[in-house]
Amino acid sequence: MDPYVSGMAQPKLNQKMLNSILIPYPQYSEQKTIVKKLDALSAETKKLESIYQKKLDDLEELKKSILNKAFTGML
């Protein structure tokens, strides 16, 4: 059984036990490094989203153009 949980039939985690749980976290310098990496990843994601949306817009334009040519007998 988990050392933080009390009770047998109805296991529970009370406030006292919850407050005794140690949560490790990295040093401040490592946190800053993580933030820089996440910021770079976020920027790259936004860039890729922009490229993806541009491609979707271009495909929609191409579809309309092809349909227009098909209905006007230009194909």
PDB file of N, CA, C and O in Angstrom:
ATOM      1  N   MET A   1       0.846  -1.191   0.000  1.00  0.00           N
ATOM      2  CA  MET A   1       0.000   0.000   0.000  1.00  0.00           C
ATOM      3  C   MET A   1       0.884   1.244   0.000  1.00  0.00           C
ATOM      4  O   MET A   1       1.979   1.242   0.562  1.00  0.00           O
ATOM      5  N   ASP A   2       0.410   2.270  -0.616  1.00  0.00           N
ATOM      6  CA  ASP A   2       1.138   3.535  -0.722  1.00  0.00           C
ATOM      7  C   ASP A   2       1.328   4.157   0.660  1.00  0.00           C
ATOM      8  O   ASP A   2       0.379   4.214   1.441  1.00  0.00           O
ATOM      9  N   PRO A   3       2.538   4.623   0.974  1.00  0.00           N
ATOM     10  CA  PRO A   3       2.775   5.182   2.318  1.00  0.00           C
ATOM     11  C   PRO A   3       2.015   6.473   2.592  1.00  0.00           C
ATOM     12  O   PRO A   3       1.926   6.885   3.748  1.00  0.00           O
ATOM     13  N   TYR A   4       1.471   7.115   1.585  1.00  0.00           N
ATOM     14  CA  TYR A   4       0.756   8.385   1.777  1.00  0.00           C
ATOM     15  C   TYR A   4      -0.755   8.191   1.925  1.00  0.00           C
ATOM     16  O   TYR A   4      -1.473   9.117   2.304  1.00  0.00           O
ATOM     17  N   VAL A   5      -1.222   6.994   1.627  1.00  0.00           N
ATOM     18  CA  VAL A   5      -2.663   6.731   1.653  1.00  0.00           C
ATOM     19  C   VAL A   5      -3.019   6.035   2.949  1.00  0.00           C
ATOM     20  O   VAL A   5      -2.332   5.107   3.377  1.00  0.00           O
ATOM     21  N   SER A   6      -4.100   6.486   3.573  1.00  0.00           N
ATOM     22  CA  SER A   6      -4.565   5.853   4.815  1.00  0.00           C
ATOM     23  C   SER A   6      -5.940   5.250   4.577  1.00  0.00           C
ATOM     24  O   SER A   6      -6.614   5.585   3.603  1.00  0.00           O
ATOM     25  N   GLY A   7      -6.346   4.371   5.462  1.00  0.00           N
ATOM     26  CA  GLY A   7      -7.648   3.730   5.347  1.00  0.00           C
ATOM     27  C   GLY A   7      -7.537   2.432   4.580  1.00  0.00           C
ATOM     28  O   GLY A   7      -6.691   2.302   3.696  1.00  0.00           O
ATOM     29  N   MET A   8      -8.387   1.464   4.911  1.00  0.00           N
ATOM     30  CA  MET A   8      -8.344   0.162   4.257  1.00  0.00           C
ATOM     31  C   MET A   8      -9.487   0.011   3.256  1.00  0.00           C
ATOM     32  O   MET A   8      -9.246  -0.165   2.062  1.00  0.00           O
ATOM     33  N   ALA A   9     -10.707   0.075   3.728  1.00  0.00           N
ATOM     34  CA  ALA A   9     -11.852  -0.128   2.837  1.00  0.00           C
ATOM     35  C   ALA A   9     -11.999   1.039   1.864  1.00  0.00           C
ATOM     36  O   ALA A   9     -12.304   0.833   0.689  1.00  0.00           O
ATOM     37  N   GLN A  10     -11.784   2.255   2.343  1.00  0.00           N
ATOM     38  CA  GLN A  10     -11.879   3.453   1.523  1.00  0.00           C
ATOM     39  C   GLN A  10     -10.549   4.188   1.609  1.00  0.00           C
ATOM     40  O   GLN A  10     -10.399   5.085   2.439  1.00  0.00           O
ATOM     41  N   PRO A  11      -9.576   3.827   0.764  1.00  0.00           N
ATOM     42  CA  PRO A  11      -8.282   4.523   0.821  1.00  0.00           C
ATOM     43  C   PRO A  11      -8.462   6.025   0.584  1.00  0.00           C
ATOM     44  O   PRO A  11      -9.261   6.443  -0.254  1.00  0.00           O
ATOM     45  N   LYS A  12      -7.710   6.819   1.331  1.00  0.00           N
ATOM     46  CA  LYS A  12      -7.835   8.270   1.188  1.00  0.00           C
ATOM     47  C   LYS A  12      -6.473   8.932   1.354  1.00  0.00           C
ATOM     48  O   LYS A  12      -5.570   8.388   1.990  1.00  0.00           O
ATOM     49  N   LEU A  13      -6.351  10.096   0.777  1.00  0.00           N
ATOM     50  CA  LEU A  13      -5.145  10.908   0.888  1.00  0.00           C
ATOM     51  C   LEU A  13      -5.576  12.202   1.578  1.00  0.00           C
ATOM     52  O   LEU A  13      -6.216  13.053   0.962  1.00  0.00           O
ATOM     53  N   ASN A  14      -5.232  12.346   2.827  1.00  0.00           N
ATOM     54  CA  ASN A  14      -5.667  13.534   3.565  1.00  0.00           C
ATOM     55  C   ASN A  14      -4.653  14.675   3.382  1.00  0.00           C
ATOM     56  O   ASN A  14      -3.575  14.476   2.822  1.00  0.00           O
ATOM     57  N   GLN A  15      -5.011  15.851   3.856  1.00  0.00           N
ATOM     58  CA  GLN A  15      -4.181  17.048   3.690  1.00  0.00           C
ATOM     59  C   GLN A  15      -2.810  16.893   4.344  1.00  0.00           C
ATOM     60  O   GLN A  15      -1.804  17.321   3.779  1.00  0.00           O
ATOM     61  N   LYS A  16      -2.764  16.286   5.529  1.00  0.00           N
ATOM     62  CA  LYS A  16      -1.493  16.103   6.232  1.00  0.00           C
ATOM     63  C   LYS A  16      -0.545  15.237   5.398  1.00  0.00           C
ATOM     64  O   LYS A  16       0.630  15.571   5.247  1.00  0.00           O
ATOM     65  N   MET A  17      -1.049  14.141   4.862  1.00  0.00           N
ATOM     66  CA  MET A  17      -0.228  13.253   4.043  1.00  0.00           C
ATOM     67  C   MET A  17       0.164  13.945   2.730  1.00  0.00           C
ATOM     68  O   MET A  17       1.294  13.812   2.261  1.00  0.00           O
ATOM     69  N   LEU A  18      -0.762  14.664   2.161  1.00  0.00           N
ATOM     70  CA  LEU A  18      -0.494  15.382   0.915  1.00  0.00           C
ATOM     71  C   LEU A  18       0.627  16.393   1.114  1.00  0.00           C
ATOM     72  O   LEU A  18       1.500  16.532   0.256  1.00  0.00           O
ATOM     73  N   ASN A  19       0.607  17.101   2.244  1.00  0.00           N
ATOM     74  CA  ASN A  19       1.647  18.100   2.528  1.00  0.00           C
ATOM     75  C   ASN A  19       3.011  17.471   2.782  1.00  0.00           C
ATOM     76  O   ASN A  19       4.033  18.147   2.662  1.00  0.00           O
ATOM     77  N   SER A  20       3.041  16.186   3.131  1.00  0.00           N
ATOM     78  CA  SER A  20       4.318  15.532   3.416  1.00  0.00           C
ATOM     79  C   SER A  20       5.004  14.989   2.152  1.00  0.00           C
ATOM     80  O   SER A  20       6.151  14.546   2.219  1.00  0.00           O
ATOM     81  N   ILE A  21       4.326  15.019   1.026  1.00  0.00           N
ATOM     82  CA  ILE A  21       4.905  14.506  -0.220  1.00  0.00           C
ATOM     83  C   ILE A  21       5.902  15.528  -0.762  1.00  0.00           C
ATOM     84  O   ILE A  21       5.555  16.686  -0.998  1.00  0.00           O
ATOM     85  N   LEU A  22       7.127  15.090  -0.953  1.00  0.00           N
ATOM     86  CA  LEU A  22       8.157  15.962  -1.521  1.00  0.00           C
ATOM     87  C   LEU A  22       8.103  15.883  -3.041  1.00  0.00           C
ATOM     88  O   LEU A  22       8.099  14.796  -3.619  1.00  0.00           O
ATOM     89  N   ILE A  23       8.063  17.022  -3.662  1.00  0.00           N
ATOM     90  CA  ILE A  23       8.019  17.085  -5.119  1.00  0.00           C
ATOM     91  C   ILE A  23       9.332  17.680  -5.604  1.00  0.00           C
ATOM     92  O   ILE A  23       9.598  18.862  -5.382  1.00  0.00           O
ATOM     93  N   PRO A  24      10.155  16.869  -6.266  1.00  0.00           N
ATOM     94  CA  PRO A  24      11.445  17.383  -6.740  1.00  0.00           C
ATOM     95  C   PRO A  24      11.261  18.296  -7.957  1.00  0.00           C
ATOM     96  O   PRO A  24      10.334  18.110  -8.745  1.00  0.00           O
ATOM     97  N   TYR A  25      12.120  19.248  -8.096  1.00  0.00           N
ATOM     98  CA  TYR A  25      12.108  20.114  -9.267  1.00  0.00           C
ATOM     99  C   TYR A  25      13.555  20.488  -9.586  1.00  0.00           C
ATOM    100  O   TYR A  25      14.409  20.506  -8.700  1.00  0.00           O
ATOM    101  N   PRO A  26      13.819  20.783 -10.852  1.00  0.00           N
ATOM    102  CA  PRO A  26      15.205  21.072 -11.249  1.00  0.00           C
ATOM    103  C   PRO A  26      15.700  22.412 -10.709  1.00  0.00           C
ATOM    104  O   PRO A  26      14.913  23.278 -10.326  1.00  0.00           O
ATOM    105  N   GLN A  27      17.030  22.558 -10.689  1.00  0.00           N
ATOM    106  CA  GLN A  27      17.648  23.818 -10.290  1.00  0.00           C
ATOM    107  C   GLN A  27      17.178  24.942 -11.207  1.00  0.00           C
ATOM    108  O   GLN A  27      16.725  24.690 -12.324  1.00  0.00           O
ATOM    109  N   TYR A  28      17.285  26.172 -10.737  1.00  0.00           N
ATOM    110  CA  TYR A  28      16.820  27.334 -11.498  1.00  0.00           C
ATOM    111  C   TYR A  28      17.491  27.411 -12.862  1.00  0.00           C
ATOM    112  O   TYR A  28      16.825  27.703 -13.856  1.00  0.00           O
ATOM    113  N   SER A  29      18.801  27.155 -12.933  1.00  0.00           N
ATOM    114  CA  SER A  29      19.507  27.229 -14.216  1.00  0.00           C
ATOM    115  C   SER A  29      18.958  26.196 -15.202  1.00  0.00           C
ATOM    116  O   SER A  29      18.841  26.475 -16.395  1.00  0.00           O
ATOM    117  N   GLU A  30      18.627  25.022 -14.709  1.00  0.00           N
ATOM    118  CA  GLU A  30      18.048  23.993 -15.574  1.00  0.00           C
ATOM    119  C   GLU A  30      16.629  24.375 -15.995  1.00  0.00           C
ATOM    120  O   GLU A  30      16.220  24.102 -17.123  1.00  0.00           O
ATOM    121  N   GLN A  31      15.888  24.998 -15.101  1.00  0.00           N
ATOM    122  CA  GLN A  31      14.544  25.466 -15.440  1.00  0.00           C
ATOM    123  C   GLN A  31      14.612  26.476 -16.580  1.00  0.00           C
ATOM    124  O   GLN A  31      13.797  26.436 -17.502  1.00  0.00           O
ATOM    125  N   LYS A  32      15.599  27.391 -16.512  1.00  0.00           N
ATOM    126  CA  LYS A  32      15.761  28.393 -17.569  1.00  0.00           C
ATOM    127  C   LYS A  32      16.090  27.715 -18.900  1.00  0.00           C
ATOM    128  O   LYS A  32      15.585  28.125 -19.946  1.00  0.00           O
ATOM    129  N   THR A  33      16.930  26.684 -18.867  1.00  0.00           N
ATOM    130  CA  THR A  33      17.277  25.941 -20.077  1.00  0.00           C
ATOM    131  C   THR A  33      16.038  25.264 -20.659  1.00  0.00           C
ATOM    132  O   THR A  33      15.823  25.277 -21.871  1.00  0.00           O
ATOM    133  N   ILE A  34      15.237  24.682 -19.792  1.00  0.00           N
ATOM    134  CA  ILE A  34      13.996  24.029 -20.237  1.00  0.00           C
ATOM    135  C   ILE A  34      13.064  25.043 -20.880  1.00  0.00           C
ATOM    136  O   ILE A  34      12.472  24.770 -21.924  1.00  0.00           O
ATOM    137  N   VAL A  35      12.931  26.205 -20.265  1.00  0.00           N
ATOM    138  CA  VAL A  35      12.057  27.249 -20.806  1.00  0.00           C
ATOM    139  C   VAL A  35      12.542  27.696 -22.181  1.00  0.00           C
ATOM    140  O   VAL A  35      11.732  27.888 -23.089  1.00  0.00           O
ATOM    141  N   LYS A  36      13.856  27.865 -22.344  1.00  0.00           N
ATOM    142  CA  LYS A  36      14.406  28.259 -23.647  1.00  0.00           C
ATOM    143  C   LYS A  36      14.084  27.220 -24.712  1.00  0.00           C
ATOM    144  O   LYS A  36      13.697  27.561 -25.830  1.00  0.00           O
ATOM    145  N   LYS A  37      14.248  25.949 -24.355  1.00  0.00           N
ATOM    146  CA  LYS A  37      13.951  24.872 -25.307  1.00  0.00           C
ATOM    147  C   LYS A  37      12.473  24.853 -25.660  1.00  0.00           C
ATOM    148  O   LYS A  37      12.113  24.675 -26.824  1.00  0.00           O
ATOM    149  N   LEU A  38      11.612  25.036 -24.660  1.00  0.00           N
ATOM    150  CA  LEU A  38      10.171  25.048 -24.917  1.00  0.00           C
ATOM    151  C   LEU A  38       9.759  26.253 -25.756  1.00  0.00           C
ATOM    152  O   LEU A  38       8.885  26.141 -26.616  1.00  0.00           O
ATOM    153  N   ASP A  39      10.382  27.405 -25.510  1.00  0.00           N
ATOM    154  CA  ASP A  39      10.094  28.593 -26.320  1.00  0.00           C
ATOM    155  C   ASP A  39      10.498  28.366 -27.774  1.00  0.00           C
ATOM    156  O   ASP A  39       9.770  28.747 -28.690  1.00  0.00           O
ATOM    157  N   ALA A  40      11.665  27.744 -27.985  1.00  0.00           N
ATOM    158  CA  ALA A  40      12.121  27.456 -29.340  1.00  0.00           C
ATOM    159  C   ALA A  40      11.177  26.463 -30.015  1.00  0.00           C
ATOM    160  O   ALA A  40      10.851  26.609 -31.193  1.00  0.00           O
ATOM    161  N   LEU A  41      10.748  25.474 -29.277  1.00  0.00           N
ATOM    162  CA  LEU A  41       9.816  24.491 -29.804  1.00  0.00           C
ATOM    163  C   LEU A  41       8.476  25.137 -30.150  1.00  0.00           C
ATOM    164  O   LEU A  41       7.869  24.808 -31.169  1.00  0.00           O
ATOM    165  N   SER A  42       8.026  26.037 -29.319  1.00  0.00           N
ATOM    166  CA  SER A  42       6.776  26.746 -29.567  1.00  0.00           C
ATOM    167  C   SER A  42       6.873  27.597 -30.832  1.00  0.00           C
ATOM    168  O   SER A  42       5.944  27.623 -31.638  1.00  0.00           O
ATOM    169  N   ALA A  43       7.983  28.283 -31.002  1.00  0.00           N
ATOM    170  CA  ALA A  43       8.180  29.103 -32.203  1.00  0.00           C
ATOM    171  C   ALA A  43       8.198  28.232 -33.450  1.00  0.00           C
ATOM    172  O   ALA A  43       7.598  28.589 -34.464  1.00  0.00           O
ATOM    173  N   GLU A  44       8.879  27.094 -33.384  1.00  0.00           N
ATOM    174  CA  GLU A  44       8.938  26.182 -34.534  1.00  0.00           C
ATOM    175  C   GLU A  44       7.554  25.623 -34.847  1.00  0.00           C
ATOM    176  O   GLU A  44       7.188  25.474 -36.013  1.00  0.00           O
ATOM    177  N   THR A  45       6.793  25.316 -33.813  1.00  0.00           N
ATOM    178  CA  THR A  45       5.430  24.814 -33.996  1.00  0.00           C
ATOM    179  C   THR A  45       4.561  25.856 -34.694  1.00  0.00           C
ATOM    180  O   THR A  45       3.810  25.524 -35.612  1.00  0.00           O
ATOM    181  N   LYS A  46       4.657  27.104 -34.266  1.00  0.00           N
ATOM    182  CA  LYS A  46       3.878  28.173 -34.899  1.00  0.00           C
ATOM    183  C   LYS A  46       4.277  28.346 -36.357  1.00  0.00           C
ATOM    184  O   LYS A  46       3.427  28.580 -37.216  1.00  0.00           O
ATOM    185  N   LYS A  47       5.570  28.232 -36.635  1.00  0.00           N
ATOM    186  CA  LYS A  47       6.061  28.327 -38.007  1.00  0.00           C
ATOM    187  C   LYS A  47       5.472  27.199 -38.863  1.00  0.00           C
ATOM    188  O   LYS A  47       5.005  27.437 -39.977  1.00  0.00           O
ATOM    189  N   LEU A  48       5.498  25.977 -38.336  1.00  0.00           N
ATOM    190  CA  LEU A  48       4.948  24.841 -39.068  1.00  0.00           C
ATOM    191  C   LEU A  48       3.438  24.969 -39.261  1.00  0.00           C
ATOM    192  O   LEU A  48       2.911  24.605 -40.313  1.00  0.00           O
ATOM    193  N   GLU A  49       2.747  25.482 -38.255  1.00  0.00           N
ATOM    194  CA  GLU A  49       1.302  25.710 -38.387  1.00  0.00           C
ATOM    195  C   GLU A  49       1.024  26.700 -39.515  1.00  0.00           C
ATOM    196  O   GLU A  49       0.091  26.512 -40.296  1.00  0.00           O
ATOM    197  N   SER A  50       1.822  27.736 -39.596  1.00  0.00           N
ATOM    198  CA  SER A  50       1.664  28.744 -40.642  1.00  0.00           C
ATOM    199  C   SER A  50       1.884  28.133 -42.023  1.00  0.00           C
ATOM    200  O   SER A  50       1.116  28.388 -42.950  1.00  0.00           O
ATOM    201  N   ILE A  51       2.929  27.333 -42.155  1.00  0.00           N
ATOM    202  CA  ILE A  51       3.214  26.669 -43.434  1.00  0.00           C
ATOM    203  C   ILE A  51       2.072  25.726 -43.806  1.00  0.00           C
ATOM    204  O   ILE A  51       1.631  25.696 -44.955  1.00  0.00           O
ATOM    205  N   TYR A  52       1.603  24.965 -42.835  1.00  0.00           N
ATOM    206  CA  TYR A  52       0.506  24.026 -43.067  1.00  0.00           C
ATOM    207  C   TYR A  52      -0.754  24.763 -43.530  1.00  0.00           C
ATOM    208  O   TYR A  52      -1.415  24.334 -44.476  1.00  0.00           O
ATOM    209  N   GLN A  53      -1.084  25.872 -42.862  1.00  0.00           N
ATOM    210  CA  GLN A  53      -2.273  26.634 -43.239  1.00  0.00           C
ATOM    211  C   GLN A  53      -2.125  27.208 -44.646  1.00  0.00           C
ATOM    212  O   GLN A  53      -3.089  27.218 -45.412  1.00  0.00           O
ATOM    213  N   LYS A  54      -0.928  27.688 -44.996  1.00  0.00           N
ATOM    214  CA  LYS A  54      -0.675  28.215 -46.338  1.00  0.00           C
ATOM    215  C   LYS A  54      -0.888  27.129 -47.376  1.00  0.00           C
ATOM    216  O   LYS A  54      -1.482  27.381 -48.424  1.00  0.00           O
ATOM    217  N   LYS A  55      -0.405  25.911 -47.095  1.00  0.00           N
ATOM    218  CA  LYS A  55      -0.594  24.798 -48.030  1.00  0.00           C
ATOM    219  C   LYS A  55      -2.075  24.456 -48.169  1.00  0.00           C
ATOM    220  O   LYS A  55      -2.545  24.183 -49.274  1.00  0.00           O
ATOM    221  N   LEU A  56      -2.813  24.468 -47.058  1.00  0.00           N
ATOM    222  CA  LEU A  56      -4.254  24.211 -47.131  1.00  0.00           C
ATOM    223  C   LEU A  56      -4.956  25.272 -47.982  1.00  0.00           C
ATOM    224  O   LEU A  56      -5.821  24.949 -48.797  1.00  0.00           O
ATOM    225  N   ASP A  57      -4.581  26.527 -47.790  1.00  0.00           N
ATOM    226  CA  ASP A  57      -5.171  27.612 -48.575  1.00  0.00           C
ATOM    227  C   ASP A  57      -4.843  27.462 -50.057  1.00  0.00           C
ATOM    228  O   ASP A  57      -5.709  27.659 -50.910  1.00  0.00           O
ATOM    229  N   ASP A  58      -3.594  27.112 -50.363  1.00  0.00           N
ATOM    230  CA  ASP A  58      -3.188  26.911 -51.755  1.00  0.00           C
ATOM    231  C   ASP A  58      -3.936  25.749 -52.391  1.00  0.00           C
ATOM    232  O   ASP A  58      -4.337  25.829 -53.552  1.00  0.00           O
ATOM    233  N   LEU A  59      -4.128  24.666 -51.637  1.00  0.00           N
ATOM    234  CA  LEU A  59      -4.877  23.518 -52.168  1.00  0.00           C
ATOM    235  C   LEU A  59      -6.334  23.883 -52.432  1.00  0.00           C
ATOM    236  O   LEU A  59      -6.913  23.454 -53.430  1.00  0.00           O
ATOM    237  N   GLU A  60      -6.917  24.663 -51.553  1.00  0.00           N
ATOM    238  CA  GLU A  60      -8.302  25.102 -51.755  1.00  0.00           C
ATOM    239  C   GLU A  60      -8.418  25.963 -53.008  1.00  0.00           C
ATOM    240  O   GLU A  60      -9.365  25.827 -53.782  1.00  0.00           O
ATOM    241  N   GLU A  61      -7.450  26.844 -53.197  1.00  0.00           N
ATOM    242  CA  GLU A  61      -7.435  27.696 -54.384  1.00  0.00           C
ATOM    243  C   GLU A  61      -7.277  26.846 -55.651  1.00  0.00           C
ATOM    244  O   GLU A  61      -7.943  27.098 -56.654  1.00  0.00           O
ATOM    245  N   LEU A  62      -6.405  25.852 -55.604  1.00  0.00           N
ATOM    246  CA  LEU A  62      -6.195  24.964 -56.747  1.00  0.00           C
ATOM    247  C   LEU A  62      -7.462  24.182 -57.052  1.00  0.00           C
ATOM    248  O   LEU A  62      -7.830  24.030 -58.217  1.00  0.00           O
ATOM    249  N   LYS A  63      -8.123  23.691 -56.035  1.00  0.00           N
ATOM    250  CA  LYS A  63      -9.374  22.949 -56.204  1.00  0.00           C
ATOM    251  C   LYS A  63     -10.424  23.816 -56.895  1.00  0.00           C
ATOM    252  O   LYS A  63     -11.094  23.366 -57.824  1.00  0.00           O
ATOM    253  N   LYS A  64     -10.564  25.050 -56.442  1.00  0.00           N
ATOM    254  CA  LYS A  64     -11.539  25.956 -57.055  1.00  0.00           C
ATOM    255  C   LYS A  64     -11.190  26.228 -58.514  1.00  0.00           C
ATOM    256  O   LYS A  64     -12.072  26.281 -59.371  1.00  0.00           O
ATOM    257  N   SER A  65      -9.909  26.397 -58.789  1.00  0.00           N
ATOM    258  CA  SER A  65      -9.457  26.660 -60.145  1.00  0.00           C
ATOM    259  C   SER A  65      -9.758  25.475 -61.065  1.00  0.00           C
ATOM    260  O   SER A  65     -10.238  25.651 -62.184  1.00  0.00           O
ATOM    261  N   ILE A  66      -9.472  24.284 -60.585  1.00  0.00           N
ATOM    262  CA  ILE A  66      -9.722  23.082 -61.397  1.00  0.00           C
ATOM    263  C   ILE A  66     -11.221  22.902 -61.626  1.00  0.00           C
ATOM    264  O   ILE A  66     -11.646  22.592 -62.738  1.00  0.00           O
ATOM    265  N   LEU A  67     -12.015  23.094 -60.585  1.00  0.00           N
ATOM    266  CA  LEU A  67     -13.466  22.976 -60.747  1.00  0.00           C
ATOM    267  C   LEU A  67     -13.994  24.021 -61.726  1.00  0.00           C
ATOM    268  O   LEU A  67     -14.854  23.725 -62.556  1.00  0.00           O
ATOM    269  N   ASN A  68     -13.480  25.230 -61.627  1.00  0.00           N
ATOM    270  CA  ASN A  68     -13.903  26.285 -62.539  1.00  0.00           C
ATOM    271  C   ASN A  68     -13.578  25.905 -63.985  1.00  0.00           C
ATOM    272  O   ASN A  68     -14.419  26.069 -64.869  1.00  0.00           O
ATOM    273  N   LYS A  69     -12.374  25.402 -64.232  1.00  0.00           N
ATOM    274  CA  LYS A  69     -11.978  25.004 -65.572  1.00  0.00           C
ATOM    275  C   LYS A  69     -12.822  23.812 -66.059  1.00  0.00           C
ATOM    276  O   LYS A  69     -13.171  23.736 -67.237  1.00  0.00           O
ATOM    277  N   ALA A  70     -13.139  22.901 -65.159  1.00  0.00           N
ATOM    278  CA  ALA A  70     -13.941  21.744 -65.537  1.00  0.00           C
ATOM    279  C   ALA A  70     -15.359  22.159 -65.953  1.00  0.00           C
ATOM    280  O   ALA A  70     -15.911  21.624 -66.915  1.00  0.00           O
ATOM    281  N   PHE A  71     -15.939  23.112 -65.225  1.00  0.00           N
ATOM    282  CA  PHE A  71     -17.302  23.519 -65.528  1.00  0.00           C
ATOM    283  C   PHE A  71     -17.379  24.484 -66.707  1.00  0.00           C
ATOM    284  O   PHE A  71     -18.449  24.657 -67.291  1.00  0.00           O
ATOM    285  N   THR A  72     -16.277  25.105 -67.059  1.00  0.00           N
ATOM    286  CA  THR A  72     -16.299  26.006 -68.209  1.00  0.00           C
ATOM    287  C   THR A  72     -15.732  25.327 -69.464  1.00  0.00           C
ATOM    288  O   THR A  72     -15.568  25.972 -70.500  1.00  0.00           O
ATOM    289  N   GLY A  73     -15.435  24.027 -69.368  1.00  0.00           N
ATOM    290  CA  GLY A  73     -14.983  23.265 -70.522  1.00  0.00           C
ATOM    291  C   GLY A  73     -13.526  23.504 -70.893  1.00  0.00           C
ATOM    292  O   GLY A  73     -13.135  23.226 -72.027  1.00  0.00           O
ATOM    293  N   MET A  74     -12.733  23.998 -69.997  1.00  0.00           N
ATOM    294  CA  MET A  74     -11.326  24.287 -70.308  1.00  0.00           C
ATOM    295  C   MET A  74     -10.417  23.098 -70.011  1.00  0.00           C
ATOM    296  O   MET A  74      -9.210  23.178 -70.240  1.00  0.00           O
ATOM    297  N   LEU A  75     -10.976  21.991 -69.501  1.00  0.00           N
ATOM    298  CA  LEU A  75     -10.142  20.811 -69.234  1.00  0.00           C
ATOM    299  C   LEU A  75     -10.246  19.833 -70.355  1.00  0.00           C
ATOM    300  O   LEU A  75      -9.615  18.776 -70.312  1.00  0.00           O
TER     301      LEU A  75
END
